[in-house]
Amino acid sequence: MTDNFRDNEQRNRFELAVGGIIAFVTYRKSADTITLLHTEVPPELGGKGIGSKLARATLDAVRTRGRKLIVECEFIRSFMSKHPEYNDL
């Protein structure tokens, strides 16, 4: 199973493709912020840690870009509460 993470700017979402199936986090960008809106992991990928892998890759991408983060997505908010290494965002 190969994993591919990317920022699909045309669809305003970060994507993680696993075996041809895409999990994603939708976002809204402004000049200096990125707002994470919703995370979706298809049922076929459920229970495999894909959501956490996607959350980690998404937060790392936001950190790399140096933008201020706003989290409206409950899944990402829950992930961050369990992973204090992302508190700086």
N, C-alpha and C positions, 0 to 999 in steps of 0.2 A: 504494500500500500504506500503510494507516494503522496506526500503533503506539499502543497504549494500555497504560500500566503502572498497576497498582493493587495494593493490599494486600487480598487476599481473606481476611479474618479468620475467616470461617466455615469455610474449608478449610485454614487455617493455611499460606498460601502467598502469595508475591508472584507476580504474573502479568504477562506481557507478551503482549498479543494482537496478532498480525500477520496481517492479511487473514483474520480469523476463526479463526485457529489459535492456540492458547495454549501458550506456553513458561512454565515456572514454577520457583520455588525454594521448597521446603517448609521450614518453620521450626517451632521450639518457643519460646514466650515464657515468661518468668518476670517477676517484678516489675521487675528491673533488667537482665535479659539477654535476648538473642535468640540462639538457636542455629540456624545455617543447616545443614540436614540433607542436602538433595539437590537437584540441578538437573536438569531435564528439558527438552530441546528436541526436539520432534517431528521426524522425518526430513524432512518437507516444508520445514522451516525451516533445516535443516542447511547449513553452508557459506556462510551469509549474514551472519555476525557477530551473529546474534541472541543467542547465548549470552553474548557479551561485553557487549552492550547491556543484557541482563537483569541480569547481574552488577553492572554499573556502577549501574543504577537501584536495585537492591536495596541495595547498600552505601551509596548516597546516602540512601536512605530510613532505613536503620539509623542513619546519622550524624545525620540530622535529628531523630530521636526521642531521641538522646542515650543509647542503651542500650549496655551492654557487649556485645561480640560474641564468640561462640564459633563456630568454623567446623569442622564435621565433613564438609562437602561437599568432595570433592577438586577439583571444577571451580572452585569459588569460591576455594579455597586456592591453586590454580594461577594463577588470574586475579590474585589479590592479590600473588603473588610477582613478577608482571610489571608491577605498577602500584603503586609505592611511595607514591603519594599517598593510599593507603588504610591505610598502616601505623599511623596514629593510632587506628584502630579496634581 
